[in-house]
Amino acid sequence: MNPSPLSRRGFVREVAAAAGVALVAGSRLPAAPAPRWTIGCLNRPWTKWSCDEMLDGVKAAGFGIVGLQTPTKDDPFVASTSSDYLAALKLKIAVRGLRAIQGRIRTRDDGPWDDAAKADLRRQIDNAVLLGLGALINTGVGKPAQHDGWYRAMAYAAGYGSERGVKIVTKPHGGVTAAAKELLRCMERVNHPNFGIWYDPGNIVYYTGRDPLAEMEPLLGRITAFTAKDCTARNGEVMIQLGTGTVEFAPLFRRLRESGFQGPVMIEGCGIGDSAAATTANARATREFLERVLSGI
């Protein structure tokens, strides 16, 4: 014979008891771990000095990750056409125990869109693979007449980069990439899943004078990395210590965390000293400031 069904009162008692057990069990669960922020440093603070001094400075400042974003006369990075140079650069990075994750990809904005232009993009991406870089950035163009050509070049680079495992990104930099509206247009026009945004709050202030938090909001979910850079005002100084300008970093990182951001945070701006050693000291202080901010998020 089937057991008699629960009375309504008995059913309510059992549901309440089960809920109480679940609540108690849930209270014993460990708190969700805080996000582990990956912090690195771009090469820009040391562009007055040699690549060796830059790499030594990045290491001495306490970083394990470096970005090769700003080429110099002596160091074209991924734009190089010399296999010997690239092999030597890769070795320099490796012997210091560093990992390079990013570089800059250039486009021929005033030249024809031909096989040579496409080959140049492919070569730079292949060089990035050789160096172990996961991303290449291009900061856009300023002249409206160049916009369509730039979208086309970025779409081509994103497609080839997808085949080679290299993300193509852009960031706020005036012109075609000025702020949220323009960056969203870039995403729409390039229209490739391997194209992303590397957010830079200091550049939002420098180029537009707008609020970096408000401009970041519509971009959440599309941001693959973050440049830690401050700025004093529109057209002001950006190579300054974090926390000495107008950018409020804690709210930015809080929103990034809430959006599920998993990318690296790369320091670009810090005080440039009279020597490579002084610049290294500034980079170390900037890293320590950033770590204090992130520890409270």
N, C-alpha and C positions, 0 to 999 in steps of 0.2 A: 504494500500500500504506500502511495506517495506521502511524504511528510506534509503536514499541514502548512500552508503558506504563512509567512510572517504577517502578524497584524501590522497595521500602519504604525502604531506606537512602537512596536518592536523594531520595525524597519528604520524608523527615525533614530532609535537608540543605537543601532548597529552602524548606521552611517556616521553619526556623531562620534562614536568611539573610533571608527576608522580614521576619521579626519583628525582626531586628537593624536592618534599614533603617528600619522603622517607629519603633523605639525611638530611633534617632539623629535621625530627622526630628522626632519628638515633642519631643526635648530642645531643638530649635531654636525651638519655638513660643514666642511671648511669653507671659509669665504673665498670667493672667486679671486684668483691671483691677479695682482696688478699687472698691467701691460708691461712688457719688456721693450723699452725703447732702444732702437739701434741708433747710436750717435757716431757720426763721422765728421770729417772736415774736408772742405774743398781746398784746392791749391791756391786760390786767389790771394790770400794775405801775403804769400811769399813770391809773387811774380817779379819782384825786383831782384830776386836772387836765383841761384841755379836750381835745377831740379833736385840735385842731391841735397842741397840745403833745405829745400821745401820738404822732401821726404823725411829728412832727419828731424825737421821741426814738427811735422805731423806726429811722428813717433814720440818725440820728447814731450809733446803736449798731452800725451796720454790717449791718443787715438789709435785704433787698429784698422780703421777704414778711411780711405782717401778718395776724393773725386777729382778727376783731371779735367775740370770744366773750362779753365781759362788758359788757352795756348799762349806761348810766348814766342819771341823771335827764335830762340834756341830750341824750344820744345813744342812742336806742333801737335804732339800726342797722336790721336787717331788720324789726323790729316796727313801724317807723314807718308812719303812714298818709299821710305827706306826700310827694308826688312831688318837690316842690322840695327838701326836705331830702335825699332820696336822690340827686338829681342833684348837689347841692352836695357831698355826701359822696364820691360817685364822683370828682368833679373834684379834691377835696382829696387823695385817694389818688393819682390819676394825676399831678398836677403835681409830686409828690415822687418820682416814679419808682418807687413801691411797687406791689405787687400784693396785693390782699386775696383770701384763699382760703377763709375760713371765717367763719361766724357762728353765732348761737344761735337755735334755733327754740323758741318757747314753746308750751305746750299749756294748755287750759282744764281743769285737773284736777278742779275742783269744780263745773263747769257741765255742762249737758246735752250729749250728743253729738248735735248737730243740724246743720242746714245752715250756721248761723252759725259753729260750731266748725270745720267742714270748710273753709268759705270763708276763715277766718282762717289756717289752715295753708297753703292755696293762695296767699294773698296774701304771706305771709312767704317762701315758696319763689320766687314771682315776683319779689319784691324782691331775693332772693339772685341770681337770674339777671341782673337789672338791674345789680347791683354786681359781677358777674363771679365770685361765690363758687362754689366747687365742692362745698362741704360745709356742712351745718348740723347742729349738735350739740344734743341735749337730754340733760340729765344724770339724768333719771328722777324718780321720786316716792318719798316715804318711807312713806306710809300704805298698809298692805296693801289697804285697801278701794279704793284708787286704781289698783292694779296692772293689773287687766284693762282699764280704760279707757285707761290709758297704752299698753299693748300695741296696742290698737285704733287709737289716734291715730298711733302710730309706723308701723303697717302702712299706714295711709292716706297719711301723709306720704311714706313710702318709695315707694309706688306713684306718687303725683303727682310726686315728685322724680325718679323714673326717667324720666318723660315730659319733664321740663324739664332733665335733665342735672345734677341736684344730689343728691349723696350724703347720706343721713340717717344719723347716727352717734350713739352714746352712749358713755359712759365710766364707769369706776369712780367712784361718788359716793355710796356708802351706799344703804340702802333697796333698791329694785328692781334697782339696778346695783352692789351692794356689792363683789363680787369675781368670780372666775372662774365659780363655780357659778351665781350670779345672772345674769351676763352671757350665759352659754350658754343659760340659760332664756329670756332676752330674745330671743336669736337664734332659738330654736325657736318662741316664741310669736308674734313679729312675722312670721317666716317669709317674708322677702322678700329677693331678692338685692341690692337697693339699700340694705340696712340693714347697717351695719358697726360696728366697735369702734374707738374712739380711745383707745388705752391711756394710763393715767396712773399711774405707779408711786408718786408721792407720795401720791395719794389712796388707794391700797391701804394704805399705812402709816397714813395719817391716820384712815381710817374703820374699818379692821379690825385693824391691827397685824400683818398677815401679811407673808410674804416676797413682794415684787413679782415676783421671778424665777419662783418656784413657781406663783404665780397667773397669770402670763403664759403659761406652758407650754401649757395646754390651749386657749388662745385663738389660738395661732400659726396663721397662714393666714387668720384673720378680722380681723386688725388692719390698718386702713387708714391710720392715722396715730398719732403718738406725742407725748404732752405731756411735755416735759422739766421735771419738778418734783420737788424733794427734800422731805423731811419729817423732823423731829427725832424723832418718836415718835407713837404713837396719840394723836389729839386734840392733836397738837403744832403746831408752826409750819411752814407750807408756803411762805410768801413769803420764802425765804432763798436765798442763793447756792447753786448746784449744787455738790455735793461737801462741804457743811458739815452735811448730815443723815445719815440712815441708808441712803439708797438707793445701791446700787452700780451705776453706769450701764454700765460696760464689759461685764459679763456679759449685761445686758439687750440691748445693741446687738449683741453677738456672736450671740445666739440669733435676734434679728430678722434679721440678715444671713443666717444659715443657713436661715431659713424663707422667704427670698425677698422679704422686706419691701421695698416700693418707695415707701412714703408719706413725707410730710414729717415732720420733727421740729420741734415748735413749743415754744419756751420760754414757760412761764407764770410760773414762780416765780423771782424774784430779789429782792434786798433793796430795799425801798421806802425811798427817802431822804427827806430833809426838803424836797426840791424836785424838780421834774421833771428838772432837769439832773443831780442826784445819782442819781436813779433810772436815768437814761439811762447814766450811768457804770457802775452796777451791772449793767445789762443787757448792756453791752459786755463786761464782765469775765465774765459768765455765758456769753455766746456764745464767748468765747475758751477758756474751760474746756471747753465742749462740743466745740469743734473739736479740742482736744488729745485728748480721749477718743476721738472718732471717727477721728482720724488713726491710732490704734493698733489699730483693729479690722480 
